[in-house]
């Protein structure tokens, strides 16, 4: 009698809601979502930032649905999913070129591709690959775009690993640390997630500001 209940709860899961995903699939769901969001273009809409932060929070026993995750397996699932997904996206880009992005009808996905290409052109491969991890949609499209543009495999692998570990483990541990130090913090989950996402965008904002200053300095010298 329990199987239909479990199946119905999984079928009713909201893929845009972090707590719903975690309640239905637990740690395994984190790994799958990380892989899909960073490796498959169809995963660009998935809530990567909020999922990682909420999952870390739930490791402390805080949250709805009585969900409690184990921190160790969660960190492994998050890191493996994020790194394997990015590498998969890169390989898809090398083999399919820009055909997949060109065929997409999603305006949001195309905008993300333009921003990803701008990052690669402005900051170089290493910095762009790391920064892209912290920008929704851009972290999805930059990986196949890097493959399509011929970014060397070794360069891509090294820097996507560095950025992927900082992003996936950092957000997860941030949620865990906050849940451990503040009782009933889940009451403020939505504003906290928004804050974490905003903070994650700070490195990109700083680089954009510095890039604009450098461009203005070059223009003044001319």
Beta strands, then each sheet from edge to edge (+ up, - down):
end
